[in-house]
Amino acid sequence: MRWVGHFNLRTFGFTGSVDFLTGSTSSPAETVLPFSLYYCQGCGKFDFYYPGT
């Protein structure tokens, strides 16, 4: 597995493309979860890992 990078995943509401691109959370129901992304060059599988638990 090859590490691709650290990213943020927005959960719950979606308030628009501008907020999505800027990374802001405009709704109290929205949360941002950090994760690491890994990719297998052999089979094409992506794995997401959440560092919080």
For each residue, the residues with C-beta under 8 A, 3 or more apart:
1: 38 39 40 47
2: 38 39 40 41
3: 36 37 38
4: 37 38 39 46
5: 36 37
6: 34 35 36 37
7: 34 35 36 37
8: 23 32 33 34 35
9: 32 33 34 35 48
10: 14 20 25 30 31 32
11: 30 31 32 33
12: 27 29 30 31
13: 27 29 30
14: 10 20 30
15: 19 20 26 27 30
16: 19 20 26
17: 20 21
18: 21 22
19: 15 16 22 24 25 26
20: 10 14 15 16 17 23
21: 17 18
22: 18 19
23: 8 20 32
24: 19
25: 10 19 30 31 32
26: 15 16 19 30
27: 12 13 15 30
28:
29: 12 13
30: 10 11 12 13 14 15 25 26 27
31: 10 11 12 25
32: 8 9 10 11 23 25
33: 8 9 11 50 52
34: 6 7 8 9 50 51 52
35: 6 7 8 9 48 49 50 51
36: 3 5 6 7 48 49 51
37: 3 4 5 6 7 46 47 48 49
38: 1 2 3 4 46 47 49
39: 1 2 4 44 45 46 47
40: 1 2 43 44 45 46 47
41: 2 44
42:
43: 40
44: 39 40 41
45: 39 40
46: 4 37 38 39 40
47: 1 37 38 39 40
48: 9 35 36 37
49: 35 36 37 38
50: 33 34 35 53
51: 34 35 36
52: 33 34
53: 50
